[in-house]
Structures are given as C-alpha cells and as structure tokens.
Amino acid sequence: MGSGVPRGLRIWAVLARAGLRTTLQYRANFVLGVLGGLALQGMGLAFIGTVMSRFATIGGWTLPEIVLLYGMRLTSHALWTMPCSPLMYMDRLVQRAEFDCFLTRPVNPLVQVITTRPSITTVADLVGGVATLTAGLVLAPVRWSPLLVLLLPFALAGGALVELSFQLASSALAFRMLSTLSLKLAVDNAFNTIGNYPIKIFGPVARWGMTCAFPLAFASYFPTTVLLDRTGELWIPPWLAVAAPAVGLLLFLAAYRFWFGQLRHYTSGGG
C-alpha cells in the first residue's frame, strides 16, 4: 500500500465527486431512490417492532437496545456502501471485459472500480442509520464514559470495514469464477438480517462460527454490548469486544491483499 494510499484517496475523491454529479443530474430518480431506501429500512424496523410487541425481549435485549443494535449495523453498512457499492457489480466489469480499461490507466484499479457507479440507496441507508442510531443512543441505557465516546466512531468504522472486507474478497473471486453475485448477496443478507439481532440467541456452534469463521459479530454486536455494558453475556474476553474496530481493520487489510493477489489471475474476455 505504502505512499500510494494518500494519492489513491485523492484520486478516489475526484472520481467519486464526478460520479455523484452524474447521479444528481437525474434528481427525480435520486429522490425516489432515497425514499424507496428509507421505506425499505422502515419496513425492517417495523418487523422488529412487531416481533417485540409479542415478546418483551429478544435474548434479554429490550426494544431500545435492539434499536441501538439496528442503528449501529445500518450506519456501518452505509459507511461502506456509500464509497464502495460498485463492488457489487464486479462480475459485470469482468464478464464484459470493461475491467480492461482500468488496467491501462495509471490509477489503482480498485479505486477505479469503486467510483464507477454510485448507488442512490446508500444515502437512504446513511440517513436511516444515523436516525435509528441516534434514537437508540437516547433510549437505550448507555452509561457514557470517555472510553465509550471514543469507541463509538471507531466501532462504526470498524463495522463498515468488517462488511467491506467480505464484499471485497467476494469481488476478488470474480477474477477466477466470473460470477460471484450470489455469494455477494448471501453476505449482504447475512449482515442485514442476522446482524440486526443479538447473536447470543443462536446456539454455541453458530455463535463461534460468527466469531471465527465468518466474524459478523465484530461488525455491530460486540461493540454494542460494550456500549450497553452487556459484555457479561459474551463468549469472548471483553477486551476483544472493545478491540472490534481493530479486527475490522485487519480483515480489510487481508481482503485488500487478497483482491490484488487474485487480480493476477484476471484474463480479459474481450475479443
């Protein structure tokens, strides 16, 4: 990565602004996309509310605590999708040989990929996530301390990196498999469904699987237990839950290297 990282970030900012300006040219489509995304997130919250109306708690978690967990998960999701959502279209770039042009430019090809087509609904995810997170922080019994104030932004960034890492690794497999959309959707569905609930409600095998094999728990659940002082229910040392943002960074670095390692296997499909 080295000294190329600052230059890559500057190039990303320029290309991202250009992509956003293109998207905003179709303002009606942008507004409808945002409203549709907000409606979708509202349905997710409504479903949780319906479940909570029949059961006072889920795994001992009250409705305000579940709302906080939902807000943490959705905000982290938005933080990775807003800059990197075009990774979901990696298959098309490879299959149509559109990826070829990225290799002829003196710019990091990954930076070029993630600035190809900004997603409108990610704005709705961010708005809905911040609103839900704010409500959860107000309603849930969070006992604020300097550590928690410092942890919150790092936890959100770390959660974004955890989810981004799996999507980046899935995208890297497109260089070999050509079609990875089903895998990407499976990862997305796992985070957007299981990630909304306390993972303690699952059995021991599933809990360890979501900690070690598919560390979804580090995205939002572990940091939220720290905010709520619920680390006593965890099956890992509490300090590891506090260090969840660092786990997200390590996963991202591994996925980044994996992506460029798989890039060596890319073969153009162009004529």
C-alpha positions in Angstrom: 0.0 0.0 0.0 2.7 2.4 1.1 2.8 6.0 -0.1 0.3 5.3 -2.8 -2.5 5.3 -0.3 -2.8 9.2 0.0 -2.6 9.6 -3.8 -5.2 6.8 -4.2 -7.5 8.6 -1.7 -7.2 11.9 -3.6 -8.0 10.2 -6.9 -10.9 8.4 -5.3 -12.3 11.8 -4.0 -12.1 13.3 -7.5 -13.7 10.4 -9.3 -16.3 10.0 -6.6 -17.4 13.6 -6.9 -17.6 13.2 -10.7 -19.8 10.1 -10.2 -22.0 11.9 -7.7 -22.5 14.8 -10.0 -23.6 12.4 -12.8 -26.1 10.8 -10.5 -27.6 14.1 -9.3 -28.3 15.1 -12.9 -31.4 12.8 -12.6 -32.8 14.4 -9.5 -36.3 12.7 -9.6 -34.6 9.3 -9.8 -32.3 10.3 -6.9 -35.2 11.4 -4.7 -37.3 8.3 -5.5 -34.3 6.1 -4.8 -33.7 7.7 -1.4 -37.4 7.5 -0.5 -37.5 3.9 -1.5 -34.4 3.1 0.5 -35.9 4.8 3.6 -39.2 2.8 3.1 -37.2 -0.4 3.0 -35.3 0.4 6.2 -38.6 1.4 7.8 -40.0 -2.0 7.0 -37.1 -3.6 8.7 -37.7 -1.6 11.9 -41.4 -2.3 11.7 -40.8 -6.0 11.5 -38.6 -5.8 14.6 -41.3 -3.7 16.3 -43.9 -6.4 15.5 -41.7 -9.1 17.0 -41.1 -7.1 20.1 -44.8 -6.4 20.5 -45.3 -10.1 21.1 -42.1 -10.7 23.1 -40.9 -8.3 25.7 -37.3 -9.0 25.0 -35.1 -10.9 22.5 -32.3 -12.8 24.2 -32.8 -10.4 27.1 -32.5 -7.3 24.9 -35.2 -4.7 25.2 -36.6 -2.8 22.2 -34.4 0.3 22.8 -31.3 -1.9 22.9 -32.4 -3.7 19.7 -32.9 -0.3 18.1 -29.4 0.7 19.1 -28.0 -2.5 17.6 -30.0 -1.9 14.4 -28.7 1.6 14.1 -25.1 0.5 14.6 -25.5 -2.1 11.9 -27.3 0.1 9.4 -24.9 3.0 9.9 -21.8 0.8 9.5 -23.5 -0.7 6.4 -23.9 2.8 4.9 -20.4 3.8 5.7 -19.0 1.0 3.4 -21.7 1.1 0.7 -21.5 4.9 0.1 -17.9 4.8 -1.2 -17.7 1.2 -2.4 -21.1 0.0 -3.5 -19.9 -0.6 -7.2 -18.1 -3.7 -5.9 -21.5 -5.4 -6.2 -21.2 -5.0 -10.0 -17.7 -6.5 -10.2 -19.0 -9.6 -12.2 -20.3 -7.4 -15.0 -17.0 -5.5 -15.3 -15.1 -8.8 -15.7 -17.6 -10.6 -17.9 -17.9 -7.7 -20.3 -14.1 -7.0 -20.3 -14.9 -3.5 -19.1 -12.2 -4.1 -16.5 -9.6 -4.0 -19.2 -9.6 -0.2 -19.4 -8.8 0.1 -15.7 -5.5 -1.7 -16.3 -4.4 0.7 -18.9 -4.6 3.8 -16.6 -2.0 4.9 -14.1 -4.5 4.7 -11.3 -5.2 1.9 -8.7 -7.7 -0.3 -10.5 -9.7 -0.8 -7.2 -10.1 2.9 -6.9 -11.5 3.0 -10.4 -13.9 0.1 -9.7 -15.5 1.7 -6.6 -16.1 5.0 -8.4 -17.8 3.6 -11.5 -21.5 3.9 -10.4 -22.5 5.5 -7.0 -25.6 3.8 -5.5 -28.5 6.1 -4.7 -30.0 4.0 -1.9 -26.8 4.3 0.2 -27.9 7.8 1.0 -31.1 6.4 2.5 -29.1 3.8 4.4 -27.0 6.6 6.0 -29.9 8.8 6.8 -31.9 6.0 8.2 -28.9 4.5 10.1 -28.0 7.8 11.8 -31.6 8.5 12.7 -32.0 5.0 14.2 -28.7 5.1 15.9 -29.5 8.5 17.5 -32.8 7.1 18.8 -31.1 4.1 20.2 -28.4 6.1 21.9 -31.1 8.3 23.5 -33.5 5.5 24.5 -31.1 2.7 25.5 -29.4 2.6 28.9 -25.9 3.7 27.7 -23.7 4.8 30.6 -21.4 7.3 28.8 -17.8 7.5 29.6 -14.8 9.0 27.8 -13.9 5.4 26.5 -17.4 4.9 25.1 -17.4 8.3 23.4 -14.1 7.4 21.8 -15.2 3.9 20.9 -18.4 4.8 19.1 -16.9 6.3 15.9 -14.2 3.7 15.7 -16.8 0.9 16.2 -18.9 2.3 13.3 -15.8 2.5 11.1 -14.7 -1.0 12.2 -18.1 -2.5 11.4 -18.0 -0.9 8.0 -14.6 -2.5 7.4 -15.8 -5.9 8.5 -18.6 -6.0 6.0 -16.5 -4.3 3.3 -13.8 -6.9 3.8 -16.1 -9.8 2.9 -17.5 -8.0 -0.2 -14.0 -7.1 -1.3 -12.9 -10.7 -1.0 -16.0 -11.9 -2.8 -15.3 -9.4 -5.6 -11.8 -10.7 -5.9 -13.1 -14.2 -6.7 -14.7 -12.7 -9.9 -11.3 -12.8 -11.5 -11.4 -16.6 -11.3 -15.1 -17.5 -11.0 -16.6 -14.8 -13.2 -19.9 -15.0 -11.4 -20.0 -14.2 -7.7 -23.2 -12.2 -7.3 -24.9 -15.0 -5.4 -22.1 -15.0 -2.9 -22.2 -11.2 -2.5 -26.0 -11.3 -1.9 -25.6 -14.1 0.6 -23.0 -12.0 2.5 -25.3 -8.9 2.3 -28.3 -10.8 3.5 -26.4 -12.3 6.4 -25.3 -8.8 7.7 -28.7 -7.2 7.0 -30.7 -9.9 8.8 -28.6 -11.7 11.4 -26.8 -8.5 12.2 -30.0 -6.9 13.5 -30.3 -9.3 16.4 -28.2 -10.2 19.4 -26.1 -13.1 18.3 -26.4 -14.7 21.8 -29.8 -16.0 20.7 -28.1 -18.6 18.4 -26.6 -21.8 19.5 -22.9 -22.3 20.6 -21.8 -23.6 17.2 -23.4 -20.7 15.3 -22.0 -18.1 17.8 -18.5 -19.4 17.4 -18.9 -19.6 13.6 -20.0 -15.9 13.5 -16.9 -15.0 15.7 -14.2 -17.1 14.0 -15.2 -18.4 10.5 -17.5 -15.6 9.5 -16.8 -12.9 12.1 -20.1 -11.0 11.6 -20.3 -10.5 15.4 -17.4 -8.0 15.3 -19.4 -5.7 13.0 -22.0 -4.4 15.4 -22.9 -6.9 18.1 -19.7 -6.9 20.1 -19.3 -3.1 20.1 -23.0 -2.7 21.0 -22.5 -5.0 24.0 -19.7 -2.7 25.2 -21.9 0.4 24.8 -24.7 -1.3 26.8 -22.4 -2.9 29.4 -23.6 -6.3 28.4 -20.2 -7.9 27.9 -21.0 -10.4 30.6 -23.1 -12.4 28.1 -20.2 -12.8 25.6 -18.2 -16.0 24.9 -15.1 -14.0 24.2 -12.9 -11.8 26.5 -14.5 -8.3 26.9 -11.3 -6.7 25.8 -11.7 -8.4 22.4 -15.1 -6.8 22.0 -13.6 -3.4 22.8 -10.9 -4.2 20.1 -13.6 -5.0 17.5 -12.6 -1.9 15.3 -9.0 -3.3 15.1 -10.4 -6.6 13.9 -12.2 -4.8 11.1 -9.0 -3.1 10.0 -7.1 -6.4 10.0 -9.8 -8.1 8.0 -9.8 -5.2 5.5 -6.0 -5.3 5.0 -6.2 -9.1 4.4 -9.0 -8.6 1.9 -7.1 -5.8 0.1 -4.1 -8.1 -0.4 -6.3 -10.9 -1.4 -8.0 -8.7 -4.1 -4.7 -7.8 -5.7 -3.5 -11.4 -5.4 -6.5 -12.6 -7.4 -6.0 -9.8 -9.9 -3.0 -11.7 -11.3 -5.4 -14.3 -12.5 -7.6 -11.9 -14.5 -8.0 -12.9 -18.1 -9.7 -10.5 -20.5 -12.9 -11.7 -22.1 -12.6 -9.1 -24.9 -12.1 -10.0 -28.5 
